[in-house]
Amino acid sequence: MPILAPPKPATQVRMYTIIVAEDDTKNASGLEMPSWHDVQSYSVWLPYQAVEPYYPFENRTVEDFTIGTENCDSRKSSYCNGPLKSGTTYRVKVRAFTAPDKFTILLTVFPYKQ
């Protein structure tokens, strides 16, 4: 999924992360988001954070991010871009951070079907 660099905000964006949800009616506004591992016990996945916050636009204007590509058997970090359930529709959001504790949902991507 290509993610274009957003327009320049009033405050500099320092990091981005990806939020994935099967049920996007649930609250996704907390600073600490569940991980892919955390939502595995639910029949309908709550919003979860797929990657640690990062800044992909140092030397480019487009980030090509594919959801559901990591093998999450070994926990290397708290977040993992783990496999998605087949035949399921997900909503994807891009969260932008201006500071470690200050963020907004910058972009909501149309539904994505695995």
N, C-alpha and C positions, 0 to 999 in steps of 0.2 A: 504494500500500500504506500504510494508516494506521499510524503508529507512535505509540503512547500514551506519555506521559511515565511513566517507571518510578517505583517507590516511592523515597522518599528513602534513599540509602545512608548508611553511617556516615561516609564521606568524600564531599565534594561532587564530583559529576560536572561536569567543565568543558567537555567536548566529546564528540561522538559521530561515528562514521563508519559506513559501510555496506560490508560484505564480501559479495561475490557469488562463488559457486562452482558450476561444473558438476560438478566432482569434489571433494567436501568431505572425502575421506579424506586429502587432502594437507595438510601442515602449514600452518596459518594463524595461528601464534602469534608470528611475528616482528613487531618494531616497524615495520620497513620492509616494506610489502606491495607486490607487483607491481601495476601499473596495468592498465587495460583494454588499452592499447597493448601492454603486455608479454606478454599472454596470447594475442594474435591469431595467433601462429605455431604454437600448439598445437591439435591436433585436438580434444582435450578440455581445456577451460579450467580452469586451476588457480584457487584462491581469489585474488581481486584486490580492491583497494580502489576503490570507485566515486567517492568524493568526498573532498575535504580534510576533516579533522575540523572540526566546527562545533557550535554550541549553538543548537538551534531552539526552545527552550522559554522564551524571555524573557517573551513576552506571550501565550503559548498553552499548552495542555496536550496537543495532538495535532499531530504533524507528518505531513503527507500526502506521502510520497516515492514517486515512480514510477521504477522501475528501467528503464534502457535508453533514456533519452529524449534524450541529447545527441548532437550531431554532433561527432565527435572528429577530423575531418580537420585542423583547425588546433589545435595543442597550446598552449592558453592556460595550463594548469597541469599539474602532474605527474599528476593523477588526472582521469579523465573517466568520466561515467556513460553510456558508449557503448551502441550498439544490441546487443541480444541475438540469438542465433541462433534462428531459427524452429524450432518443434517440439522444443525442448530444455528439459529440466527443470533448474532451478537451485535451490540452497539459498542463503538470505540470512541474514546474521548482523548484529546491531548490536553494535558495539564501543564501549564507554564508557571515556573517559579521565578519570582524576582528576588527572593531571599529563601533560605532553607525552610522558613515557616510561613511564607507568604506566597499564595498561588491563586490561580483562577483557571477555570476550564476555558481554554482558548478556542477549541474546535471540537465539534461533535460530528463524527463521520456517520454517514448514512448506514443503515443496517448492513452487516456483513454476514453472509451465510457460508458456513464451513461445509 
